[in-house]
């Protein structure tokens, strides 16, 4: 081996929906990197042999997603290929795909708001892994009953959020039929100690047509009515006061003048 070769630093695992990229530094000059993946119960496998890149897609070597792996980043030269001594290398942190991959964004397929019911249908994110027939497995196929989804929803232009959980592909929640609603979905793996919540889907808002009362709210019309009643009442009171003053003045003018 060549102990003078630099070894990799800042080794990180980046994994979303089980697609896993290994990254490190620095960029090599005059040497190469080779990645070895070591599992607790599986044989060592090599990937990205003699690469000058500083990242490596190791997804296909982590098919046993419940296995815990470490990566060895070997620093090698062409001249050291036939040398039986072990080249210098750096070791990554441990990585378990099942408990550490990030859940990606769910895809909202369709939604309806009819009367007082909001219905949202969504789709699981897909993984790079396939079934024997070639179709891609979803994260639900891997996590199964350990996977949940949470819907966050709120009245449009309001900050008060509500949420509900499902293990199916559909949410049905009761809403105010006179208001539009906004919402988003997030995957959750409750059994995890860390990284339980996945990425949030895009925010979607309903756009149900409203009449003027729904648009501005009954509260506005109540306020207008109260103000109108107050104005009318004030006008009546003033009219009564003025009328009484006129009558009093007229009565005083009719009284005879009593001189001394």
Phi and psi in degrees as GROMACS dihedral restraints (atoms count N, CA, C in turn):
[ dihedral_restraints ]
;  ai    aj    ak    al  type     phi  dphi    fc
    3     4     5     6     1  -122.0    20    10
    4     5     6     7     1    93.4    20    10
    6     7     8     9     1   -66.4    20    10
    7     8     9    10     1   -11.0    20    10
    9    10    11    12     1   -81.5    20    10
   10    11    12    13     1   -12.8    20    10
   12    13    14    15     1   -68.6    20    10
   13    14    15    16     1   139.5    20    10
   15    16    17    18     1   -65.3    20    10
   16    17    18    19     1   148.0    20    10
   18    19    20    21     1  -108.2    20    10
   19    20    21    22     1   158.8    20    10
   21    22    23    24     1   -65.6    20    10
   22    23    24    25     1   148.5    20    10
   24    25    26    27     1  -132.5    20    10
   25    26    27    28     1   168.3    20    10
   27    28    29    30     1    53.0    20    10
   28    29    30    31     1    48.4    20    10
   30    31    32    33     1   -77.5    20    10
   31    32    33    34     1   127.1    20    10
   33    34    35    36     1  -134.6    20    10
   34    35    36    37     1   150.4    20    10
   36    37    38    39     1  -101.0    20    10
   37    38    39    40     1   130.4    20    10
   39    40    41    42     1  -123.1    20    10
   40    41    42    43     1   115.1    20    10
   42    43    44    45     1  -140.7    20    10
   43    44    45    46     1   124.1    20    10
   45    46    47    48     1  -129.8    20    10
   46    47    48    49     1   125.8    20    10
   48    49    50    51     1    52.8    20    10
   49    50    51    52     1    35.9    20    10
   51    52    53    54     1    75.3    20    10
   52    53    54    55     1     1.8    20    10
   54    55    56    57     1   -83.4    20    10
   55    56    57    58     1   116.1    20    10
   57    58    59    60     1  -121.0    20    10
   58    59    60    61     1   125.0    20    10
   60    61    62    63     1  -115.5    20    10
   61    62    63    64     1   131.4    20    10
   63    64    65    66     1   -97.5    20    10
   64    65    66    67     1   132.0    20    10
   66    67    68    69     1  -130.3    20    10
   67    68    69    70     1   151.3    20    10
   69    70    71    72     1  -160.6    20    10
   70    71    72    73     1  -179.4    20    10
   72    73    74    75     1  -139.0    20    10
   73    74    75    76     1   163.3    20    10
   75    76    77    78     1   -95.0    20    10
   76    77    78    79     1   177.4    20    10
   78    79    80    81     1   -66.7    20    10
   79    80    81    82     1   130.5    20    10
   81    82    83    84     1   -75.8    20    10
   82    83    84    85     1   149.5    20    10
   84    85    86    87     1  -138.1    20    10
   85    86    87    88     1   109.7    20    10
   87    88    89    90     1    86.3    20    10
   88    89    90    91     1     6.7    20    10
   90    91    92    93     1  -153.0    20    10
   91    92    93    94     1   179.3    20    10
   93    94    95    96     1  -132.3    20    10
   94    95    96    97     1   170.6    20    10
   96    97    98    99     1  -117.3    20    10
   97    98    99   100     1   147.6    20    10
   99   100   101   102     1  -133.2    20    10
  100   101   102   103     1   135.0    20    10
  102   103   104   105     1  -100.2    20    10
  103   104   105   106     1   133.3    20    10
  105   106   107   108     1  -118.3    20    10
  106   107   108   109     1   131.1    20    10
  108   109   110   111     1  -105.6    20    10
  109   110   111   112     1   121.9    20    10
  111   112   113   114     1  -111.0    20    10
  112   113   114   115     1   121.0    20    10
  114   115   116   117     1  -101.5    20    10
  115   116   117   118     1   160.7    20    10
  117   118   119   120     1   -67.8    20    10
  118   119   120   121     1   -32.4    20    10
  120   121   122   123     1  -124.5    20    10
  121   122   123   124     1    -0.6    20    10
  123   124   125   126     1  -111.1    20    10
  124   125   126   127     1   161.6    20    10
  126   127   128   129     1   -69.5    20    10
  127   128   129   130     1   154.2    20    10
  129   130   131   132     1   -69.9    20    10
  130   131   132   133     1   135.2    20    10
  132   133   134   135     1  -127.2    20    10
  133   134   135   136     1   146.5    20    10
  135   136   137   138     1  -105.1    20    10
  136   137   138   139     1   147.9    20    10
  138   139   140   141     1  -148.3    20    10
  139   140   141   142     1   155.3    20    10
  141   142   143   144     1    51.7    20    10
  142   143   144   145     1    55.7    20    10
  144   145   146   147     1   -73.6    20    10
  145   146   147   148     1   131.7    20    10
  147   148   149   150     1    52.2    20    10
  148   149   150   151     1    53.0    20    10
  150   151   152   153     1   -97.9    20    10
  151   152   153   154     1   150.3    20    10
  153   154   155   156     1  -102.2    20    10
  154   155   156   157     1     3.2    20    10
  156   157   158   159     1   -82.1    20    10
  157   158   159   160     1   168.1    20    10
  159   160   161   162     1  -118.9    20    10
  160   161   162   163     1    28.9    20    10
  162   163   164   165     1  -151.3    20    10
  163   164   165   166     1   156.7    20    10
  165   166   167   168     1  -150.8    20    10
  166   167   168   169     1   128.0    20    10
  168   169   170   171     1   -81.1    20    10
  169   170   171   172     1   110.9    20    10
  171   172   173   174     1  -109.9    20    10
  172   173   174   175     1    17.4    20    10
  174   175   176   177     1   -53.1    20    10
  175   176   177   178     1   -45.9    20    10
  177   178   179   180     1   -69.9    20    10
  178   179   180   181     1   -13.6    20    10
  180   181   182   183     1   -92.8    20    10
  181   182   183   184     1    -2.1    20    10
  183   184   185   186     1  -117.0    20    10
  184   185   186   187     1    35.4    20    10
  186   187   188   189     1   -64.7    20    10
  187   188   189   190     1   -32.0    20    10
  189   190   191   192     1   -79.9    20    10
  190   191   192   193     1    89.1    20    10
  192   193   194   195     1   -69.9    20    10
  193   194   195   196     1   -16.3    20    10
  195   196   197   198     1   -89.6    20    10
  196   197   198   199     1    -7.0    20    10
  198   199   200   201     1   -71.9    20    10
  199   200   201   202     1   150.8    20    10
  201   202   203   204     1  -104.5    20    10
  202   203   204   205     1   128.8    20    10
  204   205   206   207     1  -119.5    20    10
  205   206   207   208     1   156.0    20    10
  207   208   209   210     1  -129.2    20    10
  208   209   210   211     1   152.4    20    10
  210   211   212   213     1  -112.4    20    10
  211   212   213   214     1   135.3    20    10
  213   214   215   216     1  -105.7    20    10
  214   215   216   217     1   122.0    20    10
  216   217   218   219     1   -99.9    20    10
  217   218   219   220     1   106.2    20    10
  219   220   221   222     1   -86.8    20    10
  220   221   222   223     1   138.0    20    10
  222   223   224   225     1  -101.8    20    10
  223   224   225   226     1   118.7    20    10
  225   226   227   228     1  -136.6    20    10
  226   227   228   229     1   161.2    20    10
  228   229   230   231     1  -125.3    20    10
  229   230   231   232     1   163.7    20    10
  231   232   233   234     1   -59.8    20    10
  232   233   234   235     1   -39.5    20    10
  234   235   236   237     1   -68.7    20    10
  235   236   237   238     1   -21.0    20    10
  237   238   239   240     1   -92.7    20    10
  238   239   240   241     1     4.3    20    10
  240   241   242   243     1   -63.7    20    10
  241   242   243   244     1   -34.7    20    10
  243   244   245   246     1   -95.1    20    10
  244   245   246   247     1     4.2    20    10
  246   247   248   249     1   -85.2    20    10
  247   248   249   250     1   131.0    20    10
  249   250   251   252     1   -82.4    20    10
  250   251   252   253     1    -8.3    20    10
  252   253   254   255     1   -74.6    20    10
  253   254   255   256     1   147.4    20    10
  255   256   257   258     1   -72.6    20    10
  256   257   258   259     1   130.4    20    10
  258   259   260   261     1   -72.4    20    10
  259   260   261   262     1   161.8    20    10
  261   262   263   264     1   -64.6    20    10
  262   263   264   265     1   145.9    20    10
  264   265   266   267     1  -152.6    20    10
  265   266   267   268     1   163.2    20    10
  267   268   269   270     1  -119.7    20    10
  268   269   270   271     1   150.3    20    10
  270   271   272   273     1  -113.4    20    10
  271   272   273   274     1   135.4    20    10
  273   274   275   276     1   -80.6    20    10
  274   275   276   277     1   172.6    20    10
  276   277   278   279     1   -69.0    20    10
  277   278   279   280     1   162.8    20    10
  279   280   281   282     1   -70.5    20    10
  280   281   282   283     1   150.1    20    10
  282   283   284   285     1  -142.6    20    10
  283   284   285   286     1   125.9    20    10
  285   286   287   288     1  -118.6    20    10
  286   287   288   289     1   107.8    20    10
  288   289   290   291     1   -54.0    20    10
  289   290   291   292     1   -41.8    20    10
  291   292   293   294     1   -60.8    20    10
  292   293   294   295     1   -37.0    20    10
  294   295   296   297     1  -100.6    20    10
  295   296   297   298     1    -7.5    20    10
  297   298   299   300     1  -123.2    20    10
  298   299   300   301     1   -20.2    20    10
  300   301   302   303     1   -64.0    20    10
  301   302   303   304     1   145.2    20    10
  303   304   305   306     1   -83.0    20    10
  304   305   306   307     1   136.8    20    10
  306   307   308   309     1   -76.8    20    10
  307   308   309   310     1   127.0    20    10
  309   310   311   312     1   -77.5    20    10
  310   311   312   313     1  -177.8    20    10
  312   313   314   315     1   -73.5    20    10
  313   314   315   316     1   128.0    20    10
  315   316   317   318     1   -67.9    20    10
  316   317   318   319     1   153.2    20    10
  318   319   320   321     1  -103.4    20    10
  319   320   321   322     1   120.2    20    10
  321   322   323   324     1   -77.2    20    10
  322   323   324   325     1   117.8    20    10
  324   325   326   327     1   -86.0    20    10
  325   326   327   328     1   -47.6    20    10
  327   328   329   330     1  -161.0    20    10
  328   329   330   331     1   164.8    20    10
  330   331   332   333     1  -156.1    20    10
  331   332   333   334     1   150.6    20    10
  333   334   335   336     1  -141.4    20    10
  334   335   336   337     1   144.6    20    10
  336   337   338   339     1  -122.4    20    10
  337   338   339   340     1   105.7    20    10
  339   340   341   342     1  -123.3    20    10
  340   341   342   343     1   123.4    20    10
  342   343   344   345     1    54.6    20    10
  343   344   345   346     1  -119.2    20    10
  345   346   347   348     1  -107.9    20    10
  346   347   348   349     1    26.8    20    10
  348   349   350   351     1  -127.2    20    10
  349   350   351   352     1   128.0    20    10
  351   352   353   354     1  -106.6    20    10
  352   353   354   355     1   122.6    20    10
  354   355   356   357     1  -116.2    20    10
  355   356   357   358     1   128.4    20    10
  357   358   359   360     1  -126.9    20    10
  358   359   360   361     1   126.3    20    10
  360   361   362   363     1  -114.7    20    10
  361   362   363   364     1   132.9    20    10
  363   364   365   366     1  -137.0    20    10
  364   365   366   367     1   173.2    20    10
  366   367   368   369     1  -126.6    20    10
  367   368   369   370     1   143.4    20    10
  369   370   371   372     1   -68.1    20    10
  370   371   372   373     1   145.6    20    10
  372   373   374   375     1   -63.8    20    10
  373   374   375   376     1   146.9    20    10
  375   376   377   378     1   -91.8    20    10
  376   377   378   379     1   154.8    20    10
  378   379   380   381     1  -106.4    20    10
  379   380   381   382     1   169.4    20    10
  381   382   383   384     1   -75.7    20    10
  382   383   384   385     1   -10.5    20    10
  384   385   386   387     1   -82.8    20    10
  385   386   387   388     1   147.7    20    10
  387   388   389   390     1  -122.3    20    10
  388   389   390   391     1   158.9    20    10
  390   391   392   393     1   -81.8    20    10
  391   392   393   394     1   168.5    20    10
  393   394   395   396     1   -55.4    20    10
  394   395   396   397     1   -28.4    20    10
  396   397   398   399     1   -82.5    20    10
  397   398   399   400     1    -0.3    20    10
  399   400   401   402     1    96.1    20    10
  400   401   402   403     1   -10.1    20    10
  402   403   404   405     1   -76.3    20    10
  403   404   405   406     1   149.4    20    10
  405   406   407   408     1   -79.0    20    10
  406   407   408   409     1   140.1    20    10
  408   409   410   411     1   -76.9    20    10
  409   410   411   412     1   143.8    20    10
  411   412   413   414     1   -92.5    20    10
  412   413   414   415     1   170.0    20    10
  414   415   416   417     1   -65.9    20    10
  415   416   417   418     1   -26.0    20    10
  417   418   419   420     1   -67.0    20    10
  418   419   420   421     1   -34.8    20    10
  420   421   422   423     1   -62.3    20    10
  421   422   423   424     1   -29.5    20    10
  423   424   425   426     1   -90.5    20    10
  424   425   426   427     1   -49.1    20    10
  426   427   428   429     1   -79.8    20    10
  427   428   429   430     1   -27.1    20    10
  429   430   431   432     1    51.3    20    10
  430   431   432   433     1  -123.2    20    10
  432   433   434   435     1   -74.0    20    10
  433   434   435   436     1    -4.8    20    10
  435   436   437   438     1   -83.3    20    10
  436   437   438   439     1    -2.0    20    10
  438   439   440   441     1  -106.5    20    10
  439   440   441   442     1   133.7    20    10
  441   442   443   444     1  -129.6    20    10
  442   443   444   445     1   165.3    20    10
  444   445   446   447     1  -129.1    20    10
  445   446   447   448     1   144.9    20    10
  447   448   449   450     1  -119.8    20    10
  448   449   450   451     1   133.2    20    10
  450   451   452   453     1  -103.2    20    10
  451   452   453   454     1   124.5    20    10
  453   454   455   456     1  -104.5    20    10
  454   455   456   457     1   127.5    20    10
  456   457   458   459     1  -142.1    20    10
  457   458   459   460     1   152.8    20    10
  459   460   461   462     1  -157.6    20    10
  460   461   462   463     1   157.2    20    10
  462   463   464   465     1   -65.5    20    10
  463   464   465   466     1   137.6    20    10
  465   466   467   468     1   -55.3    20    10
  466   467   468   469     1   134.3    20    10
  468   469   470   471     1    68.8    20    10
  469   470   471   472     1    22.4    20    10
  471   472   473   474     1  -122.4    20    10
  472   473   474   475     1   155.5    20    10
  474   475   476   477     1  -103.8    20    10
  475   476   477   478     1    -4.8    20    10
  477   478   479   480     1   -83.9    20    10
  478   479   480   481     1   112.0    20    10
  480   481   482   483     1   -96.4    20    10
  481   482   483   484     1   146.8    20    10
  483   484   485   486     1  -120.6    20    10
  484   485   486   487     1   161.8    20    10
  486   487   488   489     1  -146.1    20    10
  487   488   489   490     1   157.5    20    10
  489   490   491   492     1  -149.6    20    10
  490   491   492   493     1   156.5    20    10
  492   493   494   495     1  -119.1    20    10
  493   494   495   496     1   146.7    20    10
  495   496   497   498     1  -144.4    20    10
  496   497   498   499     1   158.2    20    10
  498   499   500   501     1  -109.6    20    10
  499   500   501   502     1     1.5    20    10
  501   502   503   504     1   -98.3    20    10
  502   503   504   505     1  -164.0    20    10
  504   505   506   507     1  -104.0    20    10
  505   506   507   508     1    10.9    20    10
  507   508   509   510     1  -136.5    20    10
  508   509   510   511     1   138.7    20    10
  510   511   512   513     1  -112.5    20    10
  511   512   513   514     1   140.3    20    10
  513   514   515   516     1  -134.3    20    10
  514   515   516   517     1   117.9    20    10
  516   517   518   519     1  -130.7    20    10
  517   518   519   520     1   151.2    20    10
  519   520   521   522     1   -84.1    20    10
  520   521   522   523     1   133.8    20    10
  522   523   524   525     1  -135.1    20    10
  523   524   525   526     1   171.4    20    10
  525   526   527   528     1   -77.8    20    10
  526   527   528   529     1   118.3    20    10
  528   529   530   531     1   -66.3    20    10
  529   530   531   532     1   -14.6    20    10
  531   532   533   534     1   -94.7    20    10
  532   533   534   535     1     1.1    20    10
  534   535   536   537     1  -123.4    20    10
  535   536   537   538     1   150.2    20    10
  537   538   539   540     1   -85.3    20    10
  538   539   540   541     1   154.7    20    10
  540   541   542   543     1  -128.9    20    10
  541   542   543   544     1   149.6    20    10
  543   544   545   546     1  -115.7    20    10
  544   545   546   547     1   153.4    20    10
  546   547   548   549     1  -161.2    20    10
  547   548   549   550     1   162.2    20    10
  549   550   551   552     1  -150.0    20    10
  550   551   552   553     1   165.8    20    10
  552   553   554   555     1  -124.3    20    10
  553   554   555   556     1   149.7    20    10
  555   556   557   558     1  -143.5    20    10
  556   557   558   559     1   132.9    20    10
  558   559   560   561     1   -78.2    20    10
  559   560   561   562     1   149.9    20    10
  561   562   563   564     1  -140.4    20    10
  562   563   564   565     1   139.0    20    10
  564   565   566   567     1  -116.9    20    10
  565   566   567   568     1    94.6    20    10
  567   568   569   570     1   -61.3    20    10
  568   569   570   571     1   -24.8    20    10
  570   571   572   573     1   -73.2    20    10
  571   572   573   574     1   -14.6    20    10
  573   574   575   576     1   -74.8    20    10
  574   575   576   577     1   145.6    20    10
  576   577   578   579     1   -81.3    20    10
  577   578   579   580     1   -36.3    20    10
  579   580   581   582     1  -129.0    20    10
  580   581   582   583     1   163.0    20    10
  582   583   584   585     1    57.4    20    10
  583   584   585   586     1    38.4    20    10
  585   586   587   588     1   -71.4    20    10
  586   587   588   589     1   -37.7    20    10
  588   589   590   591     1   -93.4    20    10
  589   590   591   592     1   136.3    20    10
  591   592   593   594     1   -88.9    20    10
  592   593   594   595     1  -172.2    20    10
  594   595   596   597     1   -71.5    20    10
  595   596   597   598     1   148.7    20    10
  597   598   599   600     1   -84.4    20    10
  598   599   600   601     1   139.8    20    10
  600   601   602   603     1   -68.7    20    10
  601   602   603   604     1   173.1    20    10
  603   604   605   606     1   -64.5    20    10
  604   605   606   607     1   152.1    20    10
  606   607   608   609     1   -84.9    20    10
  607   608   609   610     1   131.0    20    10
  609   610   611   612     1  -122.7    20    10
  610   611   612   613     1   142.9    20    10
  612   613   614   615     1  -123.8    20    10
  613   614   615   616     1   140.7    20    10
  615   616   617   618     1   -76.5    20    10
  616   617   618   619     1   162.5    20    10
  618   619   620   621     1  -142.7    20    10
  619   620   621   622     1    63.7    20    10
  621   622   623   624     1   -80.8    20    10
  622   623   624   625     1   135.8    20    10
  624   625   626   627     1   -66.4    20    10
  625   626   627   628     1   136.8    20    10
  627   628   629   630     1  -121.9    20    10
  628   629   630   631     1   150.1    20    10
  630   631   632   633     1   -82.1    20    10
  631   632   633   634     1   177.1    20    10
  633   634   635   636     1   -64.0    20    10
  634   635   636   637     1   -32.8    20    10
  636   637   638   639     1   -66.3    20    10
  637   638   639   640     1   -41.7    20    10
  639   640   641   642     1   -68.0    20    10
  640   641   642   643     1   -36.4    20    10
  642   643   644   645     1   -65.7    20    10
  643   644   645   646     1   -45.1    20    10
  645   646   647   648     1  -101.8    20    10
  646   647   648   649     1   -13.4    20    10
  648   649   650   651     1    89.0    20    10
  649   650   651   652     1   144.5    20    10
  651   652   653   654     1   -63.9    20    10
  652   653   654   655     1   -27.2    20    10
  654   655   656   657     1   -59.8    20    10
  655   656   657   658     1   -39.3    20    10
  657   658   659   660     1   -63.9    20    10
  658   659   660   661     1   -42.5    20    10
  660   661   662   663     1   -68.1    20    10
  661   662   663   664     1   -34.2    20    10
  663   664   665   666     1   -63.6    20    10
  664   665   666   667     1   -43.6    20    10
  666   667   668   669     1   -61.9    20    10
  667   668   669   670     1   -44.7    20    10
  669   670   671   672     1   -61.4    20    10
  670   671   672   673     1   -42.4    20    10
  672   673   674   675     1   -63.5    20    10
  673   674   675   676     1   -42.4    20    10
  675   676   677   678     1   -62.3    20    10
  676   677   678   679     1   -44.4    20    10
  678   679   680   681     1   -62.8    20    10
  679   680   681   682     1   -42.7    20    10
  681   682   683   684     1   -62.5    20    10
  682   683   684   685     1   -43.5    20    10
  684   685   686   687     1   -62.7    20    10
  685   686   687   688     1   -40.5    20    10
  687   688   689   690     1   -63.4    20    10
  688   689   690   691     1   -42.2    20    10
  690   691   692   693     1   -63.7    20    10
  691   692   693   694     1   -45.4    20    10
  693   694   695   696     1   -63.1    20    10
  694   695   696   697     1   -42.8    20    10
  696   697   698   699     1   -61.6    20    10
  697   698   699   700     1   -43.6    20    10
  699   700   701   702     1   -62.6    20    10
  700   701   702   703     1   -40.5    20    10
  702   703   704   705     1   -63.8    20    10
  703   704   705   706     1   -41.9    20    10
  705   706   707   708     1   -64.4    20    10
  706   707   708   709     1   -45.2    20    10
  708   709   710   711     1   -60.5    20    10
  709   710   711   712     1   -45.4    20    10
  711   712   713   714     1   -62.3    20    10
  712   713   714   715     1   -40.8    20    10
  714   715   716   717     1   -61.7    20    10
  715   716   717   718     1   -42.7    20    10
  717   718   719   720     1   -63.6    20    10
  718   719   720   721     1   -44.6    20    10
  720   721   722   723     1   -61.8    20    10
  721   722   723   724     1   -46.6    20    10
  723   724   725   726     1   -63.2    20    10
  724   725   726   727     1   -39.8    20    10
  726   727   728   729     1   -63.4    20    10
  727   728   729   730     1   -43.8    20    10
  729   730   731   732     1   -63.2    20    10
  730   731   732   733     1   -40.0    20    10
  732   733   734   735     1   -63.9    20    10
  733   734   735   736     1   -41.6    20    10
  735   736   737   738     1   -62.5    20    10
  736   737   738   739     1   -43.6    20    10
  738   739   740   741     1   -63.7    20    10
  739   740   741   742     1   -41.4    20    10
  741   742   743   744     1   -64.1    20    10
  742   743   744   745     1   -40.9    20    10
  744   745   746   747     1   -65.0    20    10
  745   746   747   748     1   -42.7    20    10
  747   748   749   750     1   -64.2    20    10
  748   749   750   751     1   -37.3    20    10
  750   751   752   753     1   -66.3    20    10
  751   752   753   754     1   -39.4    20    10
  753   754   755   756     1   -66.1    20    10
  754   755   756   757     1   -38.2    20    10
  756   757   758   759     1   -67.6    20    10
  757   758   759   760     1   -28.7    20    10
  759   760   761   762     1   -80.2    20    10
  760   761   762   763     1   -18.6    20    10
  762   763   764   765     1   -67.1    20    10
  763   764   765   766     1   137.7    20    10
  765   766   767   768     1   -68.0    20    10
  766   767   768   769     1   149.4    20    10
  768   769   770   771     1   -81.3    20    10
  769   770   771   772     1   122.0    20    10
  771   772   773   774     1   -99.4    20    10
  772   773   774   775     1    95.8    20    10
  774   775   776   777     1   -92.6    20    10
  775   776   777   778     1   165.2    20    10
